[in-house]
Amino acid sequence: MAGELGVLNALDVAKTQWYHFTAIVIAGMGFFTDAYDLFCISLVTKLLGRIYYTDPTAPKPGTLPPNVQAAVTGVALCGTLAGQLFFGWLGDKLGRKKVYGITLILMVVCSLASGLSFGASAKGVMATLCFFRFWLGFGIGGDYPLSATIMSEYANKKTRGAFIAAVFAMQGFGIMAGGIVALIVSAGFDHKYKVPSYQENPQASLVLPQFDYVWRIVLMFGALPAALTYYWRMKMPETARYTALVAKNAKQAATDMSKVLKVELEAEEEKVQKITEADSNKYGLFSKEFAKRHGLHLVGTTTTWFLLDIAFYSQNLFQKDIFSAIGWIPPAKEMNAIHEVYKIARAQTLIALCSTVPGYWFTVALIDYMGRFAIQLMGFFFMTVFMFALAIPYDHWTKKENRIGFVVMYSLTFFFANFGPNATTFVVPAEIFPARLRSTCHGISAAAGKAGAIVGAFGFLYAAQSKDPTKTDKGYPTGIGIKNSLIMLGVINFAGMLFTLLVPESKGKSLEELSGEKEDGADEIELPASARTVPV
């Protein structure tokens, strides 16, 4: 079997060493940047509304019209979906390393370009911003399948789950960094320009063009971490599994891994030829053989990621409304433009610090003990419980004395998303598919997730509006209200629990055992969706 290849076996049994941590940091910084770029937009949308859509005679400051709001926040998600499919496929065709550099350059250029969005009118600025955010998302999309695949192919059997989860956990720091950068920038501008609230003086509450720099600086800062890791990404050798099993170059795989592992490895050219030419390693993505072996697994990884992201991204988007409801963010007219950015950033940073970041690292610590399946099932279960606990007595939570309880429950939902399916849906697709289709299948799973994110982001932007026409945000039709939206999300999380049953447990097995890349026929590789128990 492929696991008997000396070079792959050496990787599987290697003790945790320095190159593992280098790989986590190099791949993780990409993820740090992805999260920063995707989530920092929600910190500045209110400011964009004030700068470009304020009528000084109106009683409230301007907000982005619904279609513009949806485009600005959602266009990067559409780009990410396209990037995941395209770069996932390309990563299996050209190799992980080559494509990895392209995605990074795209992210750096588009981060800077989004901050330089120009136009004579509000429409012009928003159109250029959306254009660059789409391509930024396209680059971010490539990072998902490639980071996961590179990490899973470099890791050893014993701690592979923790390493892939650690790469993904950098997302938590990226979200937090977005909040911190916005806090520093807004505090600096507030210190220099002491301006009254909108209520006191609508025109003086906004200093232009100076306040226009705030959102641009926040968006452009995302280029920095990506640029810093470019050199290291280019120095990293191609993964041995790609070089041996896909590019069929045993010599190169042995040379590369000898340097990485600092041991002598021989090039087993005959064995590589035998493995790669076995019938069990020739089927394509759209073949009956793939459907038989991995069809249900792909259905499991795509549906669970799709359902999770509906819940995950809708929470992020009506986060601001929840903060207002519990009094963390006062009504817009009681603040000037910079105070609003500061308060939104403070709230997002607190949520990230208290629930998002710890959730990710709980997964890293426990994934190779509890297993992927148990963590995912548990996460969906608690998300369902907390969503219903928020939704059913919703009127109780809106009362002033119960607000802290509401924040705690809301934070726990986030905690169990991250110590749960948000991390495991990223880990499993990088482990259970064959090397020649691994990046593609991860890209498909991730793209299904982003489709869910778009449903969550766009759908719940409208759905969470009040049923009372006088209480909806300007320009929005009436929705089903936050209470019913939360009930819907509870149901979605419950469906996620059911679809988790299709996903196999991958703890403690080599990638070749999981994907069935064996040279001696396909008889023994059946990995039924019900095979949960794995010897450690």
Secondary structure, 3 states (H helix, E strand, C coil): CHHHCHHHHHHHHCCCCHHHHHHHHHHHHHHHHHHHHHHCHHHHHHHHHHHHHCCCCCCCCCCCCHHHHHHHHHHHHHHHHHHHHHHHHHHHHHCHHHHHHHHHHHHHHHHHHHHCCCCCCHHHHHHHHHHHHHHHHHHHHHHHHHHHHHHHHHCCCCCHHHHHHHHHHHHHHHHHHHHHHHHHHHHHHHHHCCCCCCCCCCCCCCCCCCCHHHHHHHHHCCHHHHHHHHHHHHHCCCCHHHHHHHCCCHHHHHHHHHHHHCCCCCCCHHHHHHHHHCHHHCCCCCCHHHHHHHHHHHHHHHHHHHHHHHHHHHHHHCHHHHHHHCCCCCCHHHCCHHHHHHHHHHHHHHHHHHHHHHHHHHHHHHHHHHCHHHHHHHHHHHHHHHHHHHHCCHHHHHCHHHHHHHHHHHHHHHHHHHCCHHHHHHHHHHCCCCHHHHHHHHHHHHHHHHHHHHHHHHHHHHHCCCCCHHHCCCCCCCCCHHHHHHHHHHHHHHHHHHHHHHCCCCCCCCHHHHHCCCCCCCHHHCCCCCCCCCCC
